[in-house]
Amino acid sequence: MQAYEVIIKVLGGLALFIYGMQLMSLGLRNVAGEKMRSLLYLFSSNRYVGVISGLIVTAVLQSSSASTVMVIGFVNAGLLNLVQSIGIILGANIGTTVTAQLISFKISWIIMPTIILGLALSFLKRPVLKNWGMALIGFGFLFLGMDTMSAPLRDLSTNEAFVNAFQTFDCSPNGGLMPLKPFLGAIGIGLAVTLILQSSAATIGMVLALGAGGAINSYTGIAITLGANIGTTVTAQLAALTANRLAKQAALAHTLFNVFGVLTVICTIWIRIGGEPLFFALVKYLPGAGTLAREVANADTMFNVCFTIIMLPLVKPFAVLCAKIIPMKEESVKYQRLEPHLLDTPALALHQSTATIRRMLKKACRMVDIALRSYDPEEKDALEKVPKLAKREDKIDEYQRDITHYLSELMSRPMTAAQSNVIPKLLHCTNDAERIGDHTAIILNIIERFRGSNGILSSSADEEVKQLTQMLREQAECAVDLLDKPTPEKIKHAATIRNDIRTKTEDFEMNHINRVAEGICQPLSGLFFIEIMSEIRKVSRHVANVTERVDQIMPVVFPKKTAKENKDNS
């Protein structure tokens, strides 16, 4: 076989392997997508639960890079603190070893049946079965890629030049001592290849293929795998480049943990048990010893499990170390509320979007409240804030642009039908919040004209404006609260306030018309009063639009919370 044919077959096998891994990961992620939201509750618990959560999620995603990037997103969005994130990262390191364990077994006979079954399932209409089909096809391609790589590499094992090239990094112990330079070189190769492929599993797959071809021994294969464990942390570093410093600390923790682990293994190569370096001697005691594939997979698992056990009690000091290396420049952390790394997990992205809309609505309603109170000269607090309202309105417009863009990006991701149906409702809520902010300028303009004409409201009219301002404030607070803690009672209460505002604006308008007719109020003040009533009614309508959508939005965004609270109230 010509050299170029070997290269093409090896690269083709590698491409099949990586594609299969991505396909399997995507299929499993789609199947378990709704469960990701539930696991977030576990993430916020202690470090030990975090390890279990990280392990499970990574085993599902079949990629520590994917799960650690998600953790970076959590930290950047303020959903996790540094200590919690380190616990999950430790678990993710263990979870990623599942892939190496899978491909280390000789189950080539399952390749074609798996692909055929996966293809059959992909033709079915049910999304869950289609996603399982995608995962099975990916699983089949994973092993097909391994077989495709192994065959030409096996032929090359008889090529003297090829064998000599790998002898440079032969880590076989000499007299019980591991040669340091080849050992470090093999670690460097594993690191470099993983940097290029952005996947430690792909690197380990190549190691197993080389081992199957006889090009390397288990000592060299294990050394390359150790380097792959460092290389896989680069993905998290890249994800943290645009994140806050807390997220950067979490990414650093991932890198330092794996670097410290590898350095510890390097330090133990001079400690011998039965004529073998300590770490490699321990691998020999595990099931499957004597087979390169099983020894490499077991070494990968043992490395991550052992160092997780060692580091778990030291998580807090380790977090302090990371904070020392990357100190906070400001007293408060700026969180990314619409975190782009969460877009691949729609349940979390919808949670972030809803929380941001809630914040936007709260700010917009507060602006209207300030504007309505500013007509009263005694409202000193409101009058002092009026000059800042124009800048706040620009911020509301910025919120609308960001949320709209984020939800538009989310629409291109795989989602459930319920999640897809929620997005237009969230967009409508965003537009309503933006319109509330716009009414601030209109109200201020009305008040300015009123003051310019030296208008005066009667005590009755003044009291009615204040009463409706208070009711509108109560309606806004109820709407903001509903976007966080929805209950049937609150939804009903919001509707009651809305109806009361509508009734009272109509009644108060008639009262004022009668006052003008009786000469109690000036005609000019009558016009001001009617315009203010109209603005309050319009703002109330926009707030009501949000509350009326809550019972459709929140069961999707907060499925567990809504179900629990509904049960508590039944």
Secondary structure, 3 states (H helix, E strand, C coil): CCHHHHHHHHHHHHHHHHHHHHHHHHHHHHHCHHHHHHHHHHHCCCHHHHHHHHHHHHHHHCCHHHHHHHHHHHHHCCCCCHHHHHHHHHHHHHHCHHHHHHHHCCCHHHHHHHHHHHHHHHCCCCHHHHHHHHHHHHHHHHHHHHHHHHHHHHHHCCCHHHHHHHHCCCCCCECCECCHHHHHHHHHHHHHHHHHHCCHHHHHHHHHHHHHCCCCCHHHHHHHHHHHHHHCCHHHHHHCCCCCHHHHHHHHHHHHHHHHHHHHHHHHHHCEECCEEHHHHHHHCCCCCCCHHHHHHHHHHHHHHHHHHHHHHHHHHHHHHHHHHCCCCCCCCCCCCCCHHHCCCHHHHHHHHHHHHHHHHHHHHHHHHHHHHCCCCCCHHHHHHHHHHHHHHHHHHHHHHHHHHHHHHHCCCCCCHHHHHHHHHHHHHHHHHHHHHHHHHHHHHHHHHHHHCCCCCCHHHHHHHHHHHHHHHHHHHHHHHHCCCCCHHHHHHHHHHHHHHHHHHHHHHHHHHHHHHCCCCCHHHHHHHHHHHHHHHHHHHHHHHHHHHHHHHHHHHCHHHHHHHHHHHC
